[in-house]
Amino acid sequence: MNIKKFFGKFEGDSIIWIIAACLSIFSMIVIYSAASGLSNDLTKQNFLFYFRSHGFNLILGFILIYVVHLIDFRWFARFSKIGIAVGMILLIATIAFGKESNEAKRELFGIQTFYLVEFTVLVFLAQIIAKWNDSINDIKHKFLPLLGVILLITVLMMTQNVSTSIILFATCFVMLFVSQLKKRIFFASILLLGILGGIFIYTNGFGIPGFNRFETVKNRVERFFTQKEVDIETYVQNINPDNIRQEILAEGAISTGGIIPVNGPGNSIFNNYLPQCYSDYIFAITVEEYGVIIGILLIILYLILFYRVFLIMRKCKSPFGSYLTIGLGFLIVSQALIHIMVNVGMFPSTGQTLPMFSWGGMSIMITSLCFGIILNVSREVKKEKKDKIVQQKTSV
């Protein structure tokens, strides 16, 4: 097989392809070792379930990336209104009829619908602000109705998943920031909504039924700012999963990792006790088994990804492509950084996966969809650059 010809089929930004591949391949190794302490999990039979299902999801994910990166990104704009309508229906249906887990409803028929809702919102927003262009500054007829739609969706999402709704809201405002919206309108909106949002969360949604998750959020935030210094070694020696907070366990896992791995691959102490060690706390297990250097390299990969996304956004001539690229890129990277910050004790505990790394089918599928669209936009940017060079040569 001609290797050059084979890799030539993977068009678009080669750095992003490499990042996606590195995250996926290394995640397989970490998932195998992280889940090894779950062999007595009666619901999954044995830890190989996580390894096999993760591998299967990654294969499907890369097929999705490849297929989507060949589809013109403008195709998604055609279905943005239908998409947002479907997203709203899924969101309401999940809140009403979804499966409850940890006092929240996030699944409908076994599918974590919030990931899909995030995607539909970003496609809709990119299409609208690209279409409106400078007229988005019409506060009464354009900006406020659009802001109302964003608020409605994020507030509904807040009833079940506060952290995801905040990430979505922040991503929407990043897209608005790079749009034609005047900065005074942007910052005035941020200030006003920040004040109202703080009051809304503090008062448990003004007492409106259904916002019970805010009490949990408040407790986690208060615990985060008031928790005292703990002796990690004492916890390691006297581990009792019934009375140790998961944040302490995550910090313990990271502190035992060291610059150079102490425990080594497959020898994690904390994977037996950290809840969701293969998803919500996969970064902590990675650092424990492979060392701080590997953890830093993971962070660098996500930062490089966002840098490449930023370059693609700047070079893309299509407003829709630019807004959608920065939105999807920010969504992936912000989720990754919050996951890492929770694991290292810099952010209150919240259930966010590490994109393209944590175990979880729906998370991998939506992240793969985002990668595919970003790569398609970068593919067009490369084509435009090549056409420009050819045109310059022919005109000489």
N, C-alpha and C positions, 0 to 999 in steps of 0.2 A: 504493500500500500504506500502511495506517495503521501508522506507525512505532511508536507507543505500544502498539498492539495486538500488533505483532510481538514487541517486547521483553518484553511482558507474559507471553509464553509461557515465558520463562526465569525460572522461579520460584526462590525461595530467596534466599540472601545475594547481593545484587547486587555487592558488593565482590569476593567470591570469583570470580564470573563475569568481572569486569573483569580480575582478576589472571591468570586462566587465559588470557583472550584476549590480554592484553599479552605474556605470556611466549611464547605460540604465534606471534603475528604477528612479534615482533622476532626470534624464533629462526629464522624463515624467512630473514630478511635476513642474519643472522650465518652460518647454515649455507651459504648461497650463496657468501659471500665466503670463509669458512673453508675450504671444500672446493675452492676455485678452484685451489689449488696441487696438486691431486691429479689433474690431467688426464692424467698419465702412469701412473696406477695401472692396471696391466694387468688386475687382477681386477675392476675396476668400470668399465673402459672410459673413462669421463670423469666429471668432478665433478658433472655434472647428475644423475647417479644419486642422490647423497646429497640434493640439493635436492628432486628429484621424490618420492623415497621418503619423505622427511621430511614433505613437504606432504601426501602421501597418508595417512601415519600420523596426522597431526594432524587431518585431516578425519574419519577413522574414530574418532579419540579424542574429538572433539567430539560426534559422533553418539552415542558410548557415554555421554558425560557427560549428554547431554540425555535419553536413554532411561532411564538409571539414576536420574537425579534425580526421575523420575516414579514409580519403584518404591518402595514402602514398605520402608524399611531393615530392618524386622523380618523380611522375607522371607529375608534372608541368614542370620538366626539359625536358621531351620528346617534349613538344610543345613550347619550349622557342623561337626557330627561327620563327615558324609560328606566335607566339604571338607578337614578335617584329615587324614583317611585318604587321600584322593587326593593331598594335598600330600606326605605321607610316602612314598607309592608313587613319585611323580614325583622326589622328592629321592633316594631309594635307586636308582631306575633311572638317574638322571643320573650319580650317582657310579659306578655299575657299567658303564653302556653309553654314557655321554655323549661328545660330541665334545671332544677335548682341545685347548686353546688356551692358550699361555703357561703350561704345566705345570699346568693346572687344567681340570676338566670342569665346564662351566656350561651347556652346550646339549644338548638332547635333541630330535632331529628338527628342528634349526634354531630351537628355542624356548628362550629363557633361562628355565628353570623356576624359578629361585630367586625371581624377582619374584612368581610365582604362589604359591609356598610361603609367602612373607612375608605375603601377603594372607590366605591360609587360616588361618594361625596367629593373626593378629590378630582375625579374626572369631570364631574358636573361643574365644580368651581373653576377648573382650568378652562373649560369651554365657555363659560359665562364671561369671565373677565377678559378672555381673548376676544370674544365677540363684541363686548361693550367698549373695550379699549378706554379712551379718555372719558367717555360718558359715565363711567362708574362713579365719577365725582358728583353726579346728580344724586344728592343724599336722599331726597324724598322718594323718588321714583325708581332708583337703581340700588344704591348702597344699602339703605335700611331694609328693603325687602330681602335682599341677598343675605344680609347679616341675620335677619329673622329666621331664615331657613337653616343657616348654620347653627344658630342658637337652639332652635327647636330640636334638631337632631342630637346635638351634644348634650343638651339637658335631658332628653329621653334616655340617652346612653348612660348618663350619670347615675340613673336609678339603679343600674346593675354593675357598671364598670367605670369608676371615676377616673382612674389613671389613663385608660384608653381614650376617654372623652377629652381629657386635658391634652393628650398628645395630638389628637385630631384637631382640636381647636387651635393649638399652637401652630400646627402645620398649615391650616387654612390662613392664619394671619401671616405666616412667612410668605405664602403665595400672594397675598394681598400687598405685602410690603414691596415685593419686586414688580408689582403691577403698576398701572398708571394712576393708582389712587394717591391723592395728595397726602403728603406726610403729616400735615396737621390734622387731617381727618383720621388718619391711621392711629396716631399717638393719642388723640382725644378718645377714640374708641377703646384703645387698650386700657387707658386710665379708668374710664367709666366702667367698662366690663370687669376690670380687675377688682374694683371696689364692690360692685354688685355681686360678683362671683364669690368673693370672700365672705360677704354677709350671707349669701345664699347657702354656702357650705356650713358656715358657723351656726346658722339657725335651722340646720337640717331641712333645707329647701323650704324655708318659711313655714314649716309645719305641715307641708303638703304630704299626704300619704304616698308612700312608695319610695321616699328618699331615705330609707333606713341605712343605706350604705355610708352616708355621711358620718354617722356616729362612729362607725368602724374606722373611717379615714381620720377623724379627729383624734381618736384614741391612738392610732399609729403615729400621727404627727407629734402628739404630746409625748408619747413614749420615746420617740426619736430624739426630741430635744431635752428630755429630762433623764434619760437613762444614764446610770452611773458607770464609771470605769469598772470593768470586770476582769478577773484573772482568767484568761482563756485556758491556761494549763489546768486550772482547777476543774473547769468544765470538761476538758478532754479526759481527765482522770476519773471524773465522777459523772459520766454522761447518763442522763435520764431524760429521754425525749419528751416525757410528760410535763416537765417543769422548766425546760429551756426554750427561750424564744428563738425563732428561726434566724433572726438577724444575728444573734450571738453565735449560733452554729456556723453561719456563713463566714463571719469574721474569724472564727476559730479555724475554719478550713483554710482560709487565705493566709492567716498568720503562721500556720504550720507548713505552708508551701515553701517559703523562703525564695531567695533570688534564684538559687539552683534547687530543683526538686529534692525534697527530703524523702517523702514516702515513695515517689515513683509511680509510673502508670499501673493502674489496677490495685493500688494499695491504699486507697482512700479510707480514712477513718470515718469521715462524716457522711459518706453517701448512704450509710445505714440509717441515719437519723434526720438528715435534712429533708423536709417535705419537698416533693417535686425536684429532686436533685438533678434530674435529667432534663428539666425545662427551666423553671423559674430561678434555680440556683446552679445552673450548669457552669457559669463563669467561676464560681467559688471552687467547685470541684476541679475544674481545669487548672486553676492556679495551685491548688493543693497538690495535685499529682504531677504537674509539669513545670511549676515554678512561676515566679512573678514575671520573668522575661517573656514567657509565652503569653501571659495575660496582657502585657504591654503591647506585644506584637498584634494581638487581636484588636486592641483599641486602635492601633495605627492603621490596620486594614480598613476599619470602618471610617476613619478620618480621611484616608486616601480615597475611599469610595465617594464620600461627600465632595471632596475636592474635584474629582473627575466629573461628578454630576453638575457641579457649579460651572465647570468649563463648558460642558455640553450645553447647559442653559444659556450661557453667554454667546455661544457660537450659533445656536439654532435660530434660523430666520423665521420659523413659525412661532407666533405668540403662544398658541395652544401647546405646542411641543415644549416650549421653554417653561411655561407655568406647570405643566404636568410633570416634567422631569424634576424640577426643584421640589415639587410637592411630594412625589413618590420617594425621592432620595432622602429628603428630610424626615419623612415618616419612618423609613428603615433605620436611619442613623440615630434619631432621637430615641426610638424604642431600644436600640442597642445600648446607648449611653445610660438610659434610665435603669435598664437591667443591670448594667455593670455598677452603677452608683449604689443601687440597692444592695448588691452583693458585697461591696466594700464598706458599707455602713455610712455612705454619704447622702442617702435619700431614704425616706420612710418606706417600709416594706410594701410592695405592690406586685401583683402577678404579671410581669411582662417577660416574654420570652426573648432570647437572643436570636435575632433574625438569621435564618439559614444555618443555624447552629443547634438550637434547642430542639428537643423532640416535640412533635406536634404537627399533624397533617395540614390543617387549615392555615396555620401560620406559614408553613413552608410553601404552600400553593400560592397564597396571596403575595408573599415576598418574591417568589419566582415570577409571578405575573408582573410585578413592579420592575424586576430586573429586565425582563423581556422588553417591556415598553421603553425603558431607559436605553437599552441597547439598540432598539430600533431607531430612536431619535438620534443616537450617536452615529448609527449607520447612515442616516440621511445627511448628517453634518459632514461625515467623511466624503460622501458622494458629492455634496455641494463644493467641498474644497477641491476634489479631484476635477470636477467639471470646470471650476474657475481656472485651475492651472492649465487645462487643455485649451480653454478659450484664450488665455493669455498667450500661449504658444502659437496658436493659429492666427492670432491678430498681429503677431510680430512679422 
